[in-house]
Amino acid sequence: MPSALAIAAGGGGDAIAAAVLAARIAAPPVVLSYSWDRLVVDPLPGPRGRDEFTGLRALAGDVHEVLPSTAVRPPGGSSLPGLAAGLPARFLLLDPVDGAIGMAARIAAAAEHFGAGELVLVDVGGDAVAGGHEPGLRSPLADFLALAACSLADRPARLLVTGLALDGELTEREALERLDLLGARELPPLTREDFQPFERVFTWHPSEASGMLAAAARGIRGAVEVRDAGNTVSLSELSARVYEVDVRRAVSASAARTLTGTGSLAEAEARIRELRGTSELDYERAKARSRPAARPATLAAVDKHAMEANRRGADYLSVRRLAELVGATDPPSLAGLRQLLTRARPNRYLPPLYHVR
C-alpha cells in the first residue's frame, strides 16, 4: 500500500514526473492525473472527462483507474493508457469537470482507497508556485486547479516542484523567488537512476518539460528551443533540483486560492480569465481551429530547421518543437518523424531532444 498518493499538477508529461518522484516513496507509485494532452495527441482542446473513456476500472468514491486497455471515444485522444501500459506505476483519472470541490472529493476517496497518509502534488516547471501575475505564465488553470483541490482534501499535502522554467513559462529567477517566498525546502535532485525505469516513454510521449527534466538528470546541458512559439530554455545544474512547499501555504500566496470554491471546470476557467484576460483553453481552442493539416516529415525539412535553430543559438530542438516546424502535428506524422530521426540521424536524436549542432 502506498504511503503517499501522487497528483500530477498539469496534464501530459507531469504524470511521468509524478510517477518518478512518487517511486522514491512507494512502489508501485499511484498517480492521479488529468487526461489533458497536447493537440498532437488529443485533437480536442481541454481535458478528457471520465464519460469520454471506455474501459476505466471503477474503484471507490467515483475514482477510476486507467488501464492499458482503456480508450478515449473518437475523435479524442489520451496518453494515459500508454503510460499505464509502459510505466511501473498505476494511473488514476483526475477529472476536473466538477471543479476544485469535486476533484478534492475524488482525491480524498483515492487516498482512502489506497491507504495513503499524505498527498504529493508534482509540478514540472514552476507554474504551481506562480502568483498569477507573471507575464510569461500561459497555462495556470490546470496547475492552480490541482493545487486548490489538494488544499481542500482531508490529508497532509506537499508540493514538489522540479525542472524550473523547463516549460518555457516562469523564468528560473521568478520560480526561485517564489520558492524562497514560500519557504521551500530543497530535496535531493533527480538522477539518471531515478529515470531509468521510465526513460523509454520518451521514445513515443511528446512531453517537453518532463522529457527535458529526464535529459537534465542524465547530465545533458545546453539551450533548447521548445513549444510552437520557439521559446528557449536552458538545461543546467538547476534543472534537476527538487523543491518542497506546503500546499496550503502555496495556495494562500497565489491566485489558486480563487479556485478553491469552484464547482465546475467552466467556473474555474472563468476565474482564470478574470485574472489574466484569457486561459489556456482559449489558446487551445484557437489553435485547434487554425491548425493546418499534418504532413509527413522530410529529412530536408528537418535539416533546414535544425540549421536555422543552430544559427539562433540553440543546441537542441525539442521533438515537439521540431514536429511543429515540419508539420508533423498528428500521431501518425509524429510517429513518422520519430522513425525518420531514428533511421537517418540516430546520433543526433536523443529523445525527447534533437541535437542541432
C-alpha positions as CSV (number, residue, x, y, z in Angstrom):
1,M,0.0,0.0,0.0
2,P,1.4,3.4,-0.9
3,S,2.3,5.8,1.9
4,A,1.6,8.7,-0.4
5,L,-0.7,9.5,-3.3
6,A,0.9,11.5,-6.1
7,I,-1.0,14.0,-8.1
8,A,0.3,15.4,-11.4
9,A,-0.3,19.2,-11.4
10,G,-0.6,19.6,-15.1
11,G,-1.6,17.4,-18.0
12,G,0.6,15.3,-20.3
13,G,4.1,14.8,-19.0
14,D,3.6,15.9,-15.4
15,A,2.2,12.4,-14.9
16,I,5.6,10.9,-15.8
17,A,7.5,13.2,-13.4
18,A,4.9,12.4,-10.7
19,A,5.5,8.7,-11.1
20,V,9.3,9.2,-11.0
21,L,9.1,11.2,-7.8
22,A,6.5,9.0,-6.2
23,A,8.6,5.9,-6.9
24,R,11.0,7.4,-4.2
25,I,8.2,7.0,-1.7
26,A,6.3,3.8,-2.7
27,A,6.4,1.0,-5.3
28,P,4.5,0.8,-7.4
29,P,3.6,4.5,-7.3
30,V,-0.1,5.6,-7.7
31,V,-0.6,8.8,-9.7
32,L,-3.7,10.8,-10.2
33,S,-3.5,12.7,-13.5
34,Y,-5.6,14.8,-15.8
35,S,-6.0,13.4,-19.3
36,W,-5.0,16.8,-20.7
37,D,-2.6,16.4,-23.7
38,R,-1.2,18.5,-26.4
39,L,-3.1,18.7,-29.7
40,V,-0.6,16.3,-31.3
41,V,-2.1,13.6,-29.0
42,D,-5.6,14.8,-28.5
43,P,-7.1,17.0,-31.2
44,L,-9.9,18.2,-28.9
45,P,-9.0,21.2,-26.6
46,G,-9.0,20.7,-22.9
47,P,-9.1,17.7,-20.6
48,R,-11.0,14.5,-21.3
49,G,-13.5,13.6,-18.6
50,R,-14.5,10.1,-17.3
51,D,-17.6,10.0,-19.5
52,E,-15.3,10.2,-22.6
53,F,-13.4,7.0,-21.8
54,T,-14.3,3.3,-22.2
55,G,-12.6,0.6,-20.1
56,L,-11.9,2.6,-17.0
57,R,-11.7,0.4,-13.8
58,A,-14.1,1.8,-11.2
59,L,-12.6,1.8,-7.7
60,A,-14.2,3.6,-4.8
61,G,-15.9,7.0,-4.4
62,D,-16.0,7.8,-8.2
63,V,-12.3,7.0,-8.5
64,H,-11.3,5.4,-11.8
65,E,-8.1,3.7,-12.8
66,V,-6.7,4.0,-16.3
67,L,-5.7,0.6,-17.7
68,P,-3.6,-0.3,-20.8
69,S,-6.9,-1.4,-22.5
70,T,-8.7,1.9,-21.6
71,A,-9.6,4.1,-24.6
72,V,-11.0,7.5,-25.4
73,R,-14.0,7.8,-27.6
74,P,-13.0,9.3,-31.0
75,P,-12.0,11.8,-32.0
76,G,-10.4,12.4,-28.6
77,G,-7.0,11.1,-27.6
78,S,-5.1,10.4,-24.4
79,S,-1.6,9.4,-23.4
80,L,-2.7,7.9,-20.1
81,P,-3.4,4.3,-21.4
82,G,0.1,4.3,-23.0
83,L,1.6,5.4,-19.7
84,A,-0.4,2.7,-17.9
85,A,1.0,0.1,-20.3
86,G,4.6,1.2,-20.3
87,L,5.5,2.5,-16.9
88,P,5.9,0.8,-13.5
89,A,3.0,2.8,-11.9
90,R,-0.7,2.9,-11.6
91,F,-2.6,5.9,-13.0
92,L,-6.0,7.2,-11.9
93,L,-8.0,9.7,-13.8
94,L,-8.2,13.2,-12.4
95,D,-11.4,14.6,-13.9
96,P,-11.9,18.4,-13.4
97,V,-15.5,18.5,-14.6
98,D,-16.7,19.4,-11.0
99,G,-14.0,22.0,-10.3
100,A,-11.8,22.0,-7.3
101,I,-14.5,20.8,-5.0
102,G,-15.3,17.7,-7.0
103,M,-11.6,17.0,-7.6
104,A,-10.9,17.3,-3.8
105,A,-13.5,14.7,-3.1
106,R,-12.1,12.2,-5.6
107,I,-8.5,12.8,-4.4
108,A,-9.6,12.1,-0.8
109,A,-11.5,9.0,-1.9
110,A,-8.4,7.7,-3.8
111,A,-6.2,8.3,-0.8
112,E,-8.7,6.5,1.4
113,H,-8.9,3.6,-1.0
114,F,-5.1,3.2,-1.3
115,G,-4.4,3.9,2.4
116,A,-2.3,6.9,1.5
117,G,-1.4,9.1,4.5
118,E,-0.3,12.1,2.5
119,L,-0.7,13.8,-0.9
120,V,2.2,14.7,-3.0
121,L,1.5,17.2,-5.8
122,V,4.1,17.3,-8.5
123,D,4.7,20.2,-10.9
124,V,7.4,20.4,-13.6
125,G,8.4,24.0,-14.5
126,G,7.1,26.0,-11.5
127,D,3.7,27.2,-12.6
128,A,2.1,25.8,-9.4
129,V,4.1,28.3,-7.3
130,A,3.3,31.3,-9.5
131,G,1.5,34.3,-8.0
132,G,-0.6,34.5,-11.2
133,H,0.7,37.9,-12.4
134,E,3.8,36.7,-14.2
135,P,3.9,37.9,-17.8
136,G,5.2,34.6,-19.2
137,L,2.6,32.4,-17.4
138,R,0.5,30.8,-20.1
139,S,-1.2,27.8,-18.6
140,P,-2.1,28.2,-14.9
141,L,-5.6,26.7,-15.0
142,A,-4.6,23.1,-14.7
143,D,-1.9,23.7,-12.0
144,F,-3.9,26.1,-9.9
145,L,-6.9,23.8,-10.0
146,A,-4.9,20.8,-8.9
147,L,-3.3,22.9,-6.2
148,A,-6.6,24.2,-4.9
149,A,-8.1,20.7,-4.9
150,C,-5.2,19.3,-2.9
151,S,-5.6,22.1,-0.3
152,L,-9.3,21.0,0.2
153,A,-8.7,17.3,0.5
154,D,-8.5,16.0,4.1
155,R,-4.9,14.9,4.0
156,P,-1.4,16.4,4.7
157,A,-0.3,17.7,1.3
158,R,3.0,18.9,0.0
159,L,4.0,20.3,-3.4
160,L,7.2,19.1,-5.2
161,V,8.5,21.4,-7.9
162,T,11.2,20.4,-10.3
163,G,12.5,21.3,-13.7
164,L,12.4,25.0,-13.0
165,A,11.5,27.1,-16.1
166,L,11.6,24.0,-18.4
167,D,8.0,24.6,-19.6
168,G,9.0,28.0,-21.0
169,E,6.7,30.0,-18.8
170,L,8.1,31.3,-15.5
171,T,11.8,32.2,-15.7
172,E,14.3,30.5,-13.4
173,R,14.6,33.7,-11.4
174,E,10.8,34.1,-11.0
175,A,10.4,30.5,-9.9
176,L,13.3,30.7,-7.4
177,E,11.9,34.0,-5.9
178,R,8.5,32.4,-5.4
179,L,10.0,29.3,-3.8
180,D,12.0,31.5,-1.5
181,L,8.9,33.4,-0.6
182,L,7.1,30.2,0.2
183,G,9.9,28.9,2.4
184,A,10.7,25.9,0.1
185,R,13.0,23.2,1.2
186,E,15.4,21.7,-1.3
187,L,15.4,17.9,-1.6
188,P,17.9,15.6,-3.3
189,P,18.0,16.2,-7.1
190,L,16.7,13.8,-9.6
191,T,19.3,11.5,-11.1
192,R,19.6,9.2,-14.1
193,E,18.9,6.3,-11.8
194,D,15.6,7.8,-10.9
195,F,14.5,8.0,-14.5
196,Q,15.9,4.6,-15.7
197,P,12.7,2.6,-15.3
198,F,10.8,5.4,-17.1
199,E,13.2,6.6,-19.9
200,R,11.7,4.6,-22.8
201,V,8.5,6.5,-22.5
202,F,10.1,9.5,-24.3
203,T,10.5,7.5,-27.5
204,W,6.8,8.0,-28.0
205,H,5.4,10.5,-25.5
206,P,5.6,14.1,-26.7
207,S,6.3,15.7,-23.3
208,E,8.7,18.5,-23.4
209,A,9.2,19.6,-19.8
210,S,9.3,16.1,-18.2
211,G,11.4,14.9,-21.1
212,M,13.9,17.7,-20.6
213,L,13.9,17.0,-16.9
214,A,15.0,13.5,-17.7
215,A,17.7,14.8,-20.1
216,A,19.0,17.1,-17.3
217,A,19.1,14.2,-14.9
218,R,21.2,12.4,-17.4
219,G,23.6,15.3,-17.5
220,I,22.6,16.9,-20.8
221,R,23.2,20.7,-20.8
222,G,22.5,23.4,-23.3
223,A,19.9,25.7,-24.9
224,V,16.7,24.1,-26.1
225,E,14.1,25.6,-28.4
226,V,10.6,24.5,-27.2
227,R,6.9,24.9,-27.9
228,D,5.2,26.1,-31.0
229,A,6.4,29.7,-30.2
230,G,10.1,28.7,-30.1
231,N,10.9,29.8,-26.6
232,T,14.4,28.9,-25.5
233,V,15.1,27.2,-22.1
234,S,18.3,26.1,-20.6
235,L,19.3,22.7,-19.3
236,S,21.5,23.4,-16.3
237,E,22.5,22.1,-12.9
238,L,19.4,23.8,-11.6
239,S,17.0,21.8,-13.9
240,A,17.0,18.5,-11.9
241,R,16.7,20.0,-8.5
242,V,13.6,19.3,-6.4
243,Y,11.9,21.7,-4.0
244,E,9.2,21.0,-1.4
245,V,6.5,23.5,-0.4
246,D,3.5,23.1,1.8
247,V,0.4,23.0,-0.4
248,R,-1.8,25.2,1.7
249,R,0.8,27.8,2.0
250,A,1.3,27.9,-1.7
251,V,-2.5,28.3,-2.3
252,S,-2.8,31.1,0.2
253,A,0.0,33.0,-1.6
254,S,-1.3,32.7,-5.1
255,A,-4.3,33.2,-7.3
256,A,-5.0,29.4,-6.9
257,R,-7.0,30.4,-3.8
258,T,-9.7,31.9,-6.1
259,L,-10.4,28.4,-7.4
260,T,-11.0,26.7,-4.1
261,G,-14.7,27.3,-4.2
262,T,-15.2,26.2,-7.9
263,G,-17.8,23.5,-8.6
264,S,-17.1,23.2,-12.4
265,L,-14.3,23.4,-14.9
266,A,-16.1,26.3,-16.6
267,E,-16.3,28.2,-13.3
268,A,-12.6,27.7,-12.7
269,E,-11.7,28.8,-16.3
270,A,-13.9,31.9,-15.8
271,R,-11.8,32.8,-12.7
272,I,-8.6,32.5,-14.6
273,R,-9.9,34.6,-17.4
274,E,-10.9,37.3,-14.9
275,L,-7.4,37.2,-13.6
276,R,-5.4,37.1,-16.8
277,G,-7.8,38.1,-19.6
278,T,-7.6,34.6,-21.2
279,S,-7.0,30.9,-20.3
280,E,-5.0,28.1,-21.8
281,L,-8.3,26.7,-23.0
282,D,-8.9,29.8,-25.1
283,Y,-5.5,29.3,-26.7
284,E,-6.1,25.6,-27.3
285,R,-9.4,26.3,-28.9
286,A,-8.0,28.9,-31.2
287,K,-5.1,26.7,-32.2
288,A,-7.3,23.7,-32.9
289,R,-9.4,25.9,-35.2
290,S,-6.5,27.2,-37.2
291,R,-4.2,24.2,-37.4
292,P,-3.1,23.3,-40.9
293,A,-3.3,19.6,-42.0
294,A,-0.5,17.5,-40.8
295,R,2.1,16.4,-43.4
296,P,4.9,13.8,-43.5
297,A,8.3,15.0,-42.3
298,T,11.2,15.0,-44.7
299,L,14.9,14.9,-43.9
300,A,15.4,18.1,-46.0
301,A,12.9,19.9,-43.7
302,V,14.5,18.6,-40.6
303,D,18.0,19.7,-41.6
304,K,16.7,23.1,-42.7
305,H,15.1,23.8,-39.4
306,A,18.0,22.3,-37.4
307,M,20.4,24.7,-39.2
308,E,18.2,27.7,-38.5
309,A,17.8,26.8,-34.8
310,N,21.6,26.5,-34.7
311,R,22.0,30.0,-36.1
312,R,19.6,31.2,-33.4
313,G,22.0,29.8,-30.8
314,A,20.1,26.7,-29.8
315,D,21.9,23.4,-29.0
316,Y,18.7,21.3,-29.3
317,L,15.2,21.3,-30.6
318,S,12.6,19.5,-28.5
319,V,10.9,16.9,-30.7
320,R,7.6,18.7,-30.1
321,R,9.1,21.9,-31.5
322,L,10.6,20.1,-34.4
323,A,7.3,18.4,-35.1
324,E,5.6,21.8,-35.2
325,L,8.2,23.2,-37.6
326,V,8.0,20.4,-40.1
327,G,4.2,20.0,-39.8
328,A,4.2,16.5,-38.1
329,T,1.2,17.5,-35.9
330,D,-0.9,14.4,-35.6
331,P,0.0,11.0,-34.1
332,P,0.8,9.2,-37.4
333,S,3.0,12.0,-38.8
334,L,4.8,12.4,-35.4
335,A,5.5,8.7,-35.3
336,G,6.8,9.0,-38.9
337,L,9.1,11.9,-37.8
338,R,10.5,9.8,-34.9
339,Q,11.1,6.9,-37.3
340,L,12.9,9.2,-39.7
341,L,15.2,10.6,-37.0
342,T,15.9,7.1,-35.6
343,R,16.9,5.9,-39.1
344,A,18.7,8.9,-40.6
345,R,20.0,10.9,-37.7
346,P,20.5,8.4,-34.8
347,N,23.5,10.2,-33.3
348,R,21.5,13.5,-33.1
349,Y,18.2,12.1,-31.9
350,L,18.2,11.9,-28.1
351,P,14.5,11.5,-27.2
352,P,12.9,13.9,-26.5
353,L,15.7,16.2,-27.9
354,Y,17.2,16.6,-31.3
355,H,20.8,17.9,-31.4
356,V,21.2,20.7,-33.9
357,R,24.9,21.4,-33.7
